[in-house]
Amino acid sequence: MPTTRATTQDRSAVRSLSRLWPYVRPVRARLLTAALVAIVASCTGLVIPLVLKWMVDGPVADRDPAGVWLGALYLLLLGIAEAALFGIRRWLVARPLSRVEAGMRADLYRHLQRLPVAFHDRWASGQLLSRGTTDLMLLRMFLAFPLTFLLVNGVTILVGVAIMLAQDWLLGLVVLVPAVPVLWTCVVFEGRYARVARRAQDQVGDLTTLVEESVLGIRVVKGFGRHRSQARAFDALSAELRGTELHKARLLATIWGVIVTLPEVAIGAALVLGVVQVADGDLSAGALVAFLSTALALRWPVESIGFLLAMSQEAATATERYFEAMDEAREGEGEPEPAGGSREPAPAPAEDGPRDPAPASVVEPAPTVAPEPAVARRPVEVRERAVAEERAVARGPAVLKDALLKDALLKDAEFQDAGLRFENVRFRYPDAPPGSPPLLHGVDLHIRPGESMALVGATGSGKTTLTALVPRLHEITSGRITLNGVDITAMPREELRAKVAVAFEEPTLFSTTVGENVLMGAPDGTGADDLDRALAIAQAEFAHALPEGTATRVGEQGLSLSGGQRQRLALARAVVGRPTFLVLDDPLSALDVHTEAAVEAALRRVLADTTALIVAHRPSTVLLADRVALLSGGRIAAVGTHQELLRSNAEYAHLMSGEEDPR
């Protein structure tokens, strides 16, 4: 899990909350209107004490029943007006704030889709889920209530104090005495509560992660009888969260105790002093009633300060947590845009030296011919088609002809740049310890157009990492990778991933239909014929026998299907779009022998029309490829055909035999 628990000691809640302005700006008019309505409603309540003063000093003192009924009518109308105005305020903020929350959640989701794989490797999914749910709910509540009422209650307190001072300045000063200790308590409370609130929200993320992992891994939990240990882990995290919430409650109780007790004592002192003044004739009974009614009306605005500050602090920490994810650099930043867009230079890597600059075109133009890059690509495409046609012919007498054609093409300098090429590629994970050696270093490999290359190596040698570099799921540290002579860092990611299809060793399916899962690998508008073709290649015709055929929904992570079925659907997803380049990470590992043979036969037809890099662990998968590359010690140790490497490379022979390497 990443270090996501930021310190809150030096940060300002106002500065954190100010980052919400871009989301609030479109609805600022309605929020301002709602605040003004709330201020009017609150000030309407402060008129009630003035009506009481008029009634006591007038109709009540004069024993005028008609005047008393008239005063009661005034009080009723003021109460109805206050309630109606607060209702209007709630109506004004409900719809726009729901849009703000939905917009922030949509932005977070889109941003997470654009973040590099390395980010998701570091961050626990539960932490991200809590940011998109609990934290955004706290922000909506803050914008709907505390943000408005911190302003409304502040104005109400100022107006109420002015009314009390106008009634009797001495009593007003008595009531204002607690203001200094209350403000001091609020300042101290803010820092302490902010730290505890942040800790609680992080713990909610940890708890969410545990629940999610337990649900997704329920087969493992049940299979190994680990439900009790999982329950103990859940209880431990729940107890930790409960302790933090109780700490929050104690802090809140402390500030509420101060905020409630001191004003009540002041009001009691003002009551005693006011009664003495009335007895001495220095103050009318109506003025005392109005003063005390105003002071009591200000109890809620004053007492709510602690509650509103607590919600504001939680909203500030929620804002920090939200923008911790939003501030992460997206993988598309600083790279070329698609055609028609602006182009910005790619950022230099932070480790292991600068990356080689990307070439401007496929082939360096001759000094005297300006349009050379566009012309130079055309012969390469013709040669690729020629190779594909030759490979599509059944093996046998055509093998010699195919070999002669390749030998001829290898003498062509332009052909040397075509296909998939790794040039002095180095890679280390961004979060690797400083000074640790790179996982890959000095990788040089060329996969010719129309050729399939098997990548073989011991467990942990970096095969999967190397394949992930092609579609830029990870960024290389130095060196470069080219497709038909074009550096992949010079391509927009959308264009790159439209050319390169990937099938991972661990197949991931989504909670949607079989057909939609497969067609994720195809351009929009791909039809049923392409779907059927891909299912046939992957030997996944079982999909047609499902209750609703390819419209059958699979469970979460595809767990309603077997491992082999999931892997075949993932393979179908890789080939459905007829990609130019195909990267397969041990695509047949979960298949039985008979299904594997059928899939291999179908794959041979696909590989005849594409350039492929295949991670292989078994000889049967290796035999799908034209050549084999052995990855050892972070570099390509040998390249050749399967038979050549068996004869000449002891490490490769041990890997293919399944025996333990004596070294």
N, C-alpha and C positions, 0 to 999 in steps of 0.2 A: 504494500500500500504506500502511496506517496506521502510525503510530508505536507499535509494540507492544513495543519493546524497553525494558523498564523497568529502572531502575537497581537493583542489589542491594546497594549499598554500605551503606545504612542500615537495611535490613530485617532482621528476625530470622527465621531458619529455623523456630524453634519457633512464632513468631507466625503464620507462613504456614501451617505444617502443622496448627496448631490449627483452621483453618477446615474441616478434613476431619471434625471431630467430629460434625456432624449426620448424616453418612453412616455413620460408624463406630458411632455410639451404638446402633443396633438390633442390632449383632452384638458389642457390647462384652463380653458374658458369655463368648462362645466365644473371643474374642481373649484375654481375661484368663485363662481356663482354659488356653488353649494356652501362654501365657507362664509360668504356674505349673508346667505339665507340663515345659516346657523348662528351667526353673530346677531342678526336681527331677532331671531327666536330667543336667544339667550338674554338679550337686552330687554325683550318683551317681558320675560319673567321678572326682571328687576323693576318693572313699573308696578308690579303687584304691591310691593311694600309702600309705594307712594299712595296707591289707592287706599290701602289700609290706614295710613296716617290721616287721609281726608275723612274716612269713615269714623275713625275714633274721635278726632278733634271736631268733627262736624255733626253728622246725623246721630251718632251714638251719644255724644255729649249733649246734644239738643233734644234727645229723645224723639227723633224724627223717623218713624218706620218707613215712610216712602223713600227717604234718603238711603236707609239701610238696604232696602230692596234694590234701589238703583245701583248702589255700590256692589252688591252681590252680582248683579247683571254684568257690571264692568269686569269683575273678577272672572266670571264664567267666560266672557268673550276673550279676555286675555289668555286664559288657559287653553281655549280652543285654538286661538291663533298660534300660540307657542307649539302646540302639538302638531298642527297642520304644517307649520314651517319646518319642523324637524323631519316630518314625513317627506316633504318636498326635497329636503337635503339628501335623504337616503335614496330617493328616486333618481336624483341627479347624478349620484356617484356610482350607482350599482352597475349600470351597463358599460360606461366607459372604462371602469376599473377592471371589469371582467375581460374587456378587450386588451387592456394593458397586460394583464397576467397571461392571457393566451398568446399575445405577441412575444412576450419575453420567453415563454416556454418554447414557442416555435423557433425563435432565434437560437436558443440554447441547443435545441435538437439539431437544427441545421449546422450549427457550429461544431457540434460533436461529430457529425458525419464528415466534416472537413479536416478534423484534427488528425495528425499522423498516428500510425499504429503504435509508435513508441509511447505516446501519451496514454493510450488505452491500456498498454502493458503496465504502466506505472500506477494508474488510478483504479481504485476499487469501484466496481459498478454501483454498489450501494451508495457511495458518496455522491456519484453523479445523479442517481435517482432521487436522493433526498434534496439535492439542489433544484431539481426540476419539479418537485412536488411540495414538500414541506416548506422549503425556503421561499418559494414563490407565493405560497398561501400566506406566509407571514408578511410578505411585502404588500400583497393586496390588502390585508387587514390594516397594515400601517397607513397605506394611502387612503383607505376608506374612513379610518377613525382617528388614530393619534395625530396624523399630519394635520387634519382639519381642527381637531379639538385642542391641540396645543396652542393654535392661534386663537380659536374661539374662546377658550377658557382664559387665556391671557388678556384678551380684550374685556371679557366679562369681569375679571378681577379688577382691572383698572377702572372700569365704569362703576362697579360696586363700591370700590374704595372712595371714589370721588363722591358718590351719593352719601356714604357714611360720614365723610368729612364735612359735607355740606349740612348734614343734620346736626352734628356736634363734633368739632375738631378734636376735643380731648378724648372722647370715646373712640374716635377713629384712630388716634395714635396708640391707644391701649391695644386695639385689635391688631395693629401693624407690628407690635413688638416681636412676635414670633417669626417675622419674615426672614431675619438674618440667620437664625439657626436652621430654619427650614431650607434655605438656599444652600447653606454649607453642607447639610445632610445630602442634598441632591447631587452636589458636586462629588462628594466622596462616594456616593452610591453608584454614580455613572461608571466609574472605572472598574469597580469590583464586579458589578453586575454584567458588564460587557464581557469580561473574561469568562465568567461562569456560563453566560449564554452561548458563547462560542464553543465552549467545551461540550455543552449539552447538544448542540446541533451537530458537531462532529461525531458524537456518540450515537446519535440517531442514524447517521450514515453508516457507522460500523455495524449497528444492529440490522439495518436494512441489507447490508452486504451478507451477513450471516444467514438471514432468512432466505435471501435469493439463492445463495449457494446450496443451502439445505434442500430447497425445493428442486433446483435443477439437478442436484446430485442425489436425489432420493433413492435411486437404485443402488448406489454405492453405500449410502447410509444404512439401508435395509439389508443389503447383501452382506455387509460386514458386522451387522448388529451394533452400529455405532449411534443409535438413536439416543441412548442415555448420555453419551459424551457430548453429542450435539446439544441435547437439552441442558446439560451443565454449562456449556459454553454460552448458550442463550441466556440462562439464568444469571451468569456472571456479568454479561454485558447489560442485561436488564437492571441488575442491582446497581451497577456503576452509573447507569443513566438515572435511575431512581435517586441515588445519592446526590447527583448533580442537580436534579430538579428540586430536591428538598433544600439544597443549599440556596438555589434561586429563591425558593419560597421564604427561607429565613431572611435573606437580604431584603426581599420585598416587604416582609412583615416588619422589619426594622424601620424602613423608611416610612411605611404607612403608620406605624406607631408614633413616630415623631410628627409626621404631617397632620395626623388626626388629633393627637393629644394637645399639642401646643396651641393650635387655634381654638380648641374647645375651652382650654383654660383662659385664654384671652377673652373669649365671648362671655364666660362666666364672670370675669373681672369687670368687663364692660357693663354687664347686667346689674351688678351690685352698685357700681358707680352711677349708672343711669337712674336706678331707683332712688338713690340719695338725691340726685339732681331734681327728679320729679317731685320728691317730698319737699325739697327746698324751694320749689317753684322756678328753678332755673331751666327746666326742660319740660315740654308738654308730654303728656302720656302718648299722644299720637306719634310724636317724633321718636320716642323711645321704642314704640312698637315698630315703626318703620325702620329704625336703625337695626333692631334685633332681627327683623324679618330679612333685611338685606344681608346681614352677617350670616344668617342661616342659609340664605339662598346661595351664598358663596362657598358653603361647605363643600359641595360636590366639585366645583371647579378646582378648589385647593386640594382636596383629598385625592382627586384623580391624577394629580401631578405624578405621584409615584407609579401608578398604573400605566400612565401614558409614557413616562420615561422608560419603564421596563419594556414596553412594546417597541419603543423607538430603538432601544439598544439591540433587541432581538432582530429588528428589521435591518439595523446597520450591519450586524454580523451576517445576516442572510444575504445582504447586498455584497459584502466582501466575498462570501463563499460563491455566489453566483458569478461574480466577475473574475474570480480566480480561474474558473474554467473558461470564461469568455475571453480573458486576456491571453490565453495560450495561442501561440502562432499557428495559424492554419497551414496545412501542407501546400496550399496553392498560392500562398503569399510570396511575392518576390520572384515569380516565375513567369514565363511568357503566357500571354492570354491567347485564347483561340483567335482564329482569323477575324480581323475587324476590330479586335480589342487592343488595348494599350499593352506594350511590352516593357517589362521591368527586368533588370538583371537579377539573376538568381543569387541569393546570399551565399557568402563564402562559408565553408564549414568551419566549426569552431575548433576542431581537433585535427591533429596530424597533418597540418599544412594545408595550403589552398588547393582547391580542386582545379584540374586542368580546364581551361576555358573551352566552352562548347564551340564546335565548328559552325560557321555561318551557313553552310549548305552541305549537301551530300558529297559533292565533289568540288575541289577547288577550281574555280573558273580560270581558264587560260587568259593571259593578259590581253589578248586581242579579241576575245569573244565574250561579250557581256552575258548572253542568256545561257551560258554553259550548264549551270546547275539543273535547270529544267530539262535540257536535252540529255544530260548525262544519266538522268534517272531512267529514261525510257528504255535503253538497251538492257539495263539491269532487270527491269520488270519483264522484258521479253525472255531473258535468260531464266528468270524464276519460273515463268510459265512453262518453258521448255523442260526444265528439271522436273516440275510437277507432272507434266505429261509422261515423261520417261518413267517416273516412279510409279505412276498409276498402272503401267503395263505389268502384267503378271511376271513374277520372277522366273528365271530359267535362262533361255537364250538371250533375253534382253539384259541380263545382268552385265555382260561384257560391254554392251553398247552403252549402258548407263554409266559404267565406270570410265569408258573412254570420253564420254561427254563431260563428266566431271573433271577429268584430268585436263581437258582442253579449257574448261572454264577457269580452272585454278591458275592457268597461265595469264589470265586476263586481270590486269590491275584493278579494274572497276569491280570485278567480281569479288576481289579480296575485301572490299568495304561493305558488301551486301550481307544480309543475314543479321544474326545476333552476335555481337562481339563485346567481350570484356577486355579492357585494356588497363593493366596494372591497377586493378581494383583493390582498394583497401576499405575495411569496414570494422568499426567498433561501435558498440551500443552507446548512446549518449550518456546513460547513467552508469557506465562502467567505471570502476575505481580509477582515479588518476594514476597514470603510469602503467596501467595494465596493457599487455600487448593486444593488438587488434585481433578479432576473430578471423578475419580474412586479410591477407596481405599479398600483394603482387599476383593477383589472379589474372591470368591471360587465357582467353578461350575464344574460339571462333566457331560458330555454328552456321554453316553455309545455308544459302537459300534452299528451301525444300528439304533440308536435312533434319534428322532427329538425332539428338545427342542425349545419351543416358549419363546421369551424374551419380557417381557411386562414391561412397566413403563410409568410414566408421561412424557409429552413433556419436553425435556431438561435434562432428567435424565442420558443421556449418552449411550443410546442403540446403536445408529449408531457408536459412537466412539468405543464401546466395540467390535462390529463386525469387525470394521476396524483393530483391533489389531491382528486378526487371520491371515490374509494374510500379516501382517506387513506393512500395509499402514501407520500406526503410530507405533512407538517403545514404548513398555511399559516402565514405569519409574522404577518399581521394581516388584519382583515376577517372575512368569514364566507361559507360556502357552505351553502345550505339545500336540502332536498328536501321539497317540499310544505310549506314554511314552517318546517320543523324544522332547526335548525342541526346539521350532521353531527357536530360535536364533542359534541353532547348525546346522540348515539346510541352504543350499544355497537358496536364494530367488526363483530361477527358479524351484528347486525341490519342495519347499513349495507351490508355486502358481500353480504347476501342479497338486497338490493334493487337493487344496482348490479352489472352484469356488465361485464367488460372483455375486449377482444381487443387484444393488443399488436401493434405493427408487426413485432417480431421474435418469431415464434411459438416457444414452448417446449413441447416434448413430453417425456414421461417414459418410462423404460424399462419400459413396461407395455403392455397391449393398447390397440388403437385405441378400443374402447368405454370403457375405464376412463379414458383421456385425455379423451374428450369429456364423460363424465358427471362429471368433476371440477367442472364448472360447474353441476351440478344438485343439488337436495336429495337426501338419502338416500332410496332407495326409488323413484327415477325409473325407469320401465320402458323396454322395448325400443321401444315406439311413439314415445316422446319422442326416443329416440336416432335412430331412423330419420327422424323429422321434422327434427331438427337437421342431420343429414347431407344431407338433401334441400335444405334452405334454403342450406346452404353449398356445394352442388354437390359434395359429397364422397362420392357413391355409389361411388366407386372403392374405398372401404373394404370393400364387400361382395364385391368381386372379388379381394381379397387371399387368400392360401392358406387362412387360417382365418377369413375374414370379419372382423367387428369384434373377434373374439377373437385376431387376429394381434398379436403383440408387435412394437412398433417398436424400433429400436435406440436407443442412448443419444442424447439430444437429438433423436430422430426423424430421424437422419441417413440412415436407410435409405429415407426418402421424399424426394420433390423439395420444393423451397421452396414451390411453389404448393400441393402437397398438405398440407404442414405448416400453411400459412396457412389453408387451408380447414377443417382439423380444429380449429384454434384458434378460428376463427369459429363453428364448430358448438358448441364448448364455451361460447362466450359466449351463444348463443341457446337452448341446450337447456333452461335453467331458466326460460324465459319471464320474464325480468327486467322489473321496473318501469322501471328506468333502464338504458340501454345506452351504454357508452363504447367507441368503436371508434377505434383509432389506425392510420389508413391501412390498413384491413383487406384491401384488394384489390391492394396494390402488387406482389405476386409472381405475379399471375394473367395469363394470356394474354387477348387481346381477347375471344375467344368465351366463355371461362369467366367472365370479368369480367361480360359482359352477362347471362349466366344467373344469376350470383350476385346481381347488382343487381336483377334481376326478382324473385327470391325475397326479397331483403332488403326490398323495398318493402312486401311483405305483413307482414313482421316489424315494420318501423318504423311501420306504421299502428297498432300496438297498444302502442307503448312511447314513452318520451321518450328521445331519443338525442342524443349529442354525438359527431360524427364528424370526426376529423382527416382532411383531404383535401388531396391535391396535384394531382389531375387533375380536369378538368371533369366527366368521367363520374361520379366519386365525388361531386362537389359537387351534381350534379343529383339525387342520391338525397334531398337534404335540402330542407326547406321554406324555410329561410333560411340565410344565410351570415354568419359573423362573421370579420372580418379582424383578426388579432392582429399588431400592429406596435409596436415600441418598448416592449414590455412591457405594453401595454394594448390594449383592444379599440378599434380605430380606426374601424371602420364595421360596420354590421349592415344587412342587407337581402337581397332575393332575388338570385339569380345575375345575372339580367338588369339589375336596378337597379344593382348594384355594377359591372358591366361598363361601364355608361353613365356612372356618377358618380365612380368611384374609379380613378385611373390606376394606383396600385400594384397593386390587385387585377387590373386588366386585364393588366398585365405578368406577374403570377404565373400567370394562366390561359393566357396566350399562349405562355409558355415563353421569352419574350424577356428579355434582360438589362435590368434597371431602369436607366435612364439616370442616376439619382441615384447 
